[in-house]
Amino acid sequence: MASVTFDHVVKDFGPVKVVKDMNIEIADGEFMVLVGPSGCGKTTALRMIAGLEDVTAGTLKIGDRVVNDVPPKDRDIAMVFQSYALYPHMTVRDNLAFGLKLRKFDKAEIERRVNEAAETTQLTGLLDRKPKELSGGQRQRVALGRAIVREPAVFLMDEPLSNLDAKLRVQTRAEIARLHQRIKTTTVYVTHDQVEAMTMGQRIAVMNEGILQQVGPPQQLYDHPVNRFVAGFIGSPSMNFVEVTASGAEGSVTLDSGTGITIPLPGRLGAAVRDAARGGGLVAGFRPEHVEIGEAAAGDAAFRATADVVEYLGNDELLHVSVGDQDIVAVVSSSHRVKPGDVIDFHVAGTKLHVFAGDGTSLVGHEPVAAA
């Protein structure tokens, strides 16, 4: 096993900078997820680790070795792609063994590795089947097994669950997480699905437009986003954002949306909020699951809203409500039996509120966290 280190890594495609000054250290044995919207540079970063893309500037290390100019075959990595890329005319056993045969391992070693990988990925009873006789989840496990037999220092996974249906995705991501717990190989996993990132990653690196926005454990990114982009990208449904203005003395600042949402702030935050407001506006943020029905306590944000759409989810209801011309999403218990057209009083605990400056940086609701 080995660590992976990006030290001021840059990747250009002509005039286009796809990865901009990336700095991150992925620890030996860690499961790191790179997440972000399409085009953010996460797959390019993964391909640089694999050696499929050259590094324009900076230093990329696997373990203690600089690999900028090392060919892919000499990097001791194994990659699992979005496509299973199995040989249709070969059995599962032969698919698992194929790479080892090319590298001229002896038969006993090939047999040992194939059997261990099959047991790890629960394929022991399927070794004599061909890919057409397997389900999508089983084919994905074969692709994982083919990487495992290599016994690499680093696993690279590029959206490996994208071709699976929703139920199978949930099942397979749990299998991958259990697999990592058993073999503890350094793993870098790329996805655009933040639910996958939150449920699988020991740490998550959020990227946008080639820039690393924040790195940390899932709970840290959820509770303490360093900017509006991370706050909006992490969490499902996405965080609600409301443009607000500050009023009152520094000891008792109140944020007002102008549409009926009022947010009192503790005195210690008054000066910071006022300074930011002079720089170009404020945005308040709160998550749908933190919106509650009922009277507000002191220090809570409060508003009255009309329910437009109610989505029944079993234990919960997903409410789309209107406060003036502002749309808000709330997740509440289905025991409230909300109906479209109902006028309801909502509140959000002051401890769950975030306030962002006009440039998107977080002012309230987080402790500053280094990006790497």
Residue pairs with C-beta under 8 A, 6 or more apart in sequence:
1 28
1 29
1 153
1 154
1 184
1 185
1 186
2 28
2 62
2 63
2 76
2 153
2 154
2 186
3 25
3 26
3 27
3 28
3 30
3 61
3 62
3 63
3 186
4 25
4 26
4 32
4 49
4 60
4 61
4 62
4 154
4 186
4 188
5 24
5 25
5 26
5 59
5 60
5 61
6 22
6 23
6 24
6 25
6 45
6 58
6 60
7 23
7 58
7 59
7 60
7 61
8 21
8 22
8 23
8 57
8 58
8 59
9 19
9 21
9 22
9 23
9 45
9 48
9 55
9 57
9 58
9 59
9 60
10 17
10 19
10 20
10 21
10 22
10 55
10 56
10 57
10 58
11 17
11 18
11 19
11 41
11 44
11 45
11 48
11 53
11 54
11 55
11 56
11 210
12 18
12 56
17 210
18 41
18 44
18 210
19 41
19 44
19 45
19 48
19 210
20 41
20 209
20 210
20 211
21 58
21 211
22 41
22 45
22 58
22 212
23 212
23 371
23 372
24 205
24 212
24 215
24 372
25 372
26 32
26 186
26 188
27 186
28 63
28 186
29 184
29 185
29 186
30 186
30 187
30 202
30 203
31 177
31 180
31 187
31 189
31 200
31 201
31 202
31 203
32 187
32 188
32 189
32 201
32 202
32 203
32 204
32 205
33 189
33 190
33 191
33 196
33 197
33 200
33 201
33 203
33 204
33 205
34 42
34 45
34 46
34 188
34 189
34 190
34 191
34 205
34 207
35 42
35 190
35 191
35 192
35 193
35 194
35 196
35 197
35 201
35 204
35 205
35 206
35 207
35 233
36 42
36 192
36 206
36 207
36 208
36 213
36 233
37 192
37 208
37 233
38 192
39 209
40 207
40 208
40 209
40 210
41 207
41 209
41 210
41 211
42 190
42 192
42 207
43 158
43 159
43 190
44 53
45 190
45 207
46 156
46 158
46 188
46 190
47 53
48 54
48 55
48 60
49 60
49 62
49 75
49 77
49 154
49 156
49 188
50 72
50 75
50 77
50 79
50 156
51 67
51 70
51 71
51 72
51 75
51 77
52 72
54 68
55 68
59 66
59 68
60 66
60 67
60 68
61 67
62 75
62 76
62 77
62 153
62 154
63 153
67 75
75 154
76 152
76 153
76 154
77 152
77 153
77 154
77 155
77 156
78 146
78 147
78 148
78 150
78 152
78 154
78 155
78 156
79 147
79 155
79 156
79 157
79 158
80 143
80 144
80 147
80 155
80 156
80 157
80 158
80 160
81 143
81 158
81 160
82 158
82 159
82 160
82 162
82 163
83 163
84 131
84 139
84 140
84 142
84 143
84 163
85 143
86 95
86 131
86 139
86 142
86 143
86 146
87 94
87 95
87 98
87 131
88 130
88 131
88 132
89 130
90 98
90 130
90 131
91 127
91 128
91 129
91 130
92 118
92 123
92 126
92 127
92 128
92 129
92 130
92 131
92 134
92 142
92 145
93 114
93 118
93 127
93 128
95 131
95 142
95 146
96 113
96 114
96 117
96 118
96 123
96 127
96 142
96 145
96 146
96 149
97 110
97 114
97 149
98 146
99 146
99 149
99 150
100 109
100 110
100 113
100 114
100 149
100 150
101 110
105 113
113 149
113 151
114 127
114 149
115 124
116 148
116 149
117 123
117 145
117 146
117 148
117 149
118 124
118 126
118 127
118 145
120 145
120 148
120 179
120 182
120 183
121 141
121 142
121 144
121 145
121 148
121 175
121 179
122 141
122 175
123 138
123 141
123 142
123 145
126 134
126 138
131 139
131 142
134 142
135 168
136 163
136 164
136 165
136 168
137 164
137 168
137 171
137 172
140 160
140 161
140 163
140 164
140 172
141 172
141 175
143 160
144 160
144 176
144 179
147 155
148 179
148 183
152 185
153 185
153 186
154 185
154 186
154 187
154 188
155 185
155 186
155 187
155 188
156 187
156 188
157 176
157 187
157 188
157 189
157 190
158 190
159 190
159 191
159 192
160 176
160 189
161 169
161 172
161 173
161 191
161 193
161 196
164 172
169 196
173 196
173 199
173 200
176 189
176 200
177 199
177 200
180 187
189 196
189 200
189 201
191 197
194 233
194 234
194 235
194 236
195 236
197 204
197 218
197 234
198 204
198 218
198 222
198 234
199 218
201 218
202 217
203 215
203 216
203 217
204 215
204 216
204 217
204 218
204 221
204 234
205 212
205 214
205 215
206 212
206 213
206 214
206 215
206 221
206 229
206 230
206 233
206 234
207 213
208 229
208 233
212 371
212 372
213 226
213 227
213 229
213 230
213 371
214 221
214 225
214 226
214 227
214 230
214 369
214 371
215 370
215 371
215 372
216 224
216 369
218 234
220 369
221 230
221 234
222 234
222 235
223 366
224 362
224 365
224 366
224 367
224 369
225 231
225 234
225 354
225 362
225 365
225 366
226 361
226 362
226 366
226 368
226 369
226 371
227 356
227 360
227 361
227 362
228 241
228 283
228 285
228 356
228 360
228 361
228 362
229 360
231 239
231 285
231 354
231 356
231 362
232 238
232 239
232 241
232 285
235 287
237 288
237 318
237 329
237 331
238 288
238 329
239 285
239 286
239 287
239 288
239 354
240 285
240 286
240 287
240 288
240 291
240 328
240 329
241 283
241 284
241 285
241 356
242 257
242 259
242 261
242 283
242 284
242 285
242 326
242 328
243 257
243 281
243 282
243 283
243 284
244 255
244 256
244 257
244 261
244 263
244 282
244 283
244 284
244 355
245 255
245 256
245 258
245 277
245 281
245 282
246 253
246 254
246 255
246 273
246 274
246 277
246 282
247 253
247 254
247 256
248 254
248 270
249 270
250 267
250 270
250 271
250 274
251 267
251 270
252 264
252 267
252 270
253 264
253 265
253 267
253 269
253 270
253 273
253 274
254 262
254 263
254 264
254 265
255 262
255 263
255 264
255 265
255 273
255 282
255 284
255 355
256 262
256 263
257 284
257 303
257 323
257 324
257 326
258 324
259 323
259 324
259 325
259 326
260 303
260 304
260 305
260 323
260 324
261 284
261 301
261 302
261 303
261 323
261 326
262 301
262 302
262 303
263 284
263 301
263 350
263 353
263 355
264 298
264 299
264 300
264 301
264 350
265 273
265 350
265 355
265 364
266 299
266 350
269 355
269 363
269 364
272 363
272 364
273 282
273 355
273 363
273 364
276 282
276 355
276 357
276 358
276 363
279 357
279 358
279 359
280 357
280 358
280 359
281 357
281 358
282 355
282 356
282 357
282 358
282 363
283 355
283 356
283 358
284 301
284 353
284 354
284 355
284 356
285 353
285 354
285 355
285 356
285 365
286 301
286 348
286 352
286 353
286 354
287 352
288 318
288 329
288 330
288 331
289 331
290 348
290 349
290 352
291 328
291 329
291 330
291 331
291 332
291 346
291 347
291 348
292 332
292 346
292 347
292 348
292 349
293 332
293 336
293 338
293 344
293 345
293 346
294 345
294 347
295 345
295 347
296 302
296 345
296 347
297 347
297 349
299 349
299 350
300 347
300 348
300 349
300 350
301 347
301 348
301 350
301 353
302 345
302 346
302 347
303 323
303 328
303 345
303 346
303 347
304 323
304 343
304 344
304 345
304 346
305 321
305 322
305 323
305 328
305 343
305 344
305 346
306 321
306 322
306 341
306 342
306 343
306 344
307 319
307 320
307 321
307 338
307 339
307 340
307 341
307 342
307 343
307 344
308 320
308 321
308 322
308 327
308 340
309 319
309 320
309 340
310 317
310 318
310 319
310 320
310 338
310 339
310 340
311 317
311 318
311 319
311 320
312 334
313 334
314 334
315 333
315 334
316 331
316 332
316 333
316 334
317 331
317 332
317 333
317 334
317 336
317 338
318 329
318 330
318 331
319 329
319 330
319 331
319 332
319 338
320 327
320 328
320 329
321 327
321 328
321 329
321 330
321 344
321 346
322 328
328 346
330 346
332 338
338 344
352 365
353 364
353 365
354 362
354 364
354 365
354 366
355 362
355 363
355 364
355 365
356 362
356 363
357 363
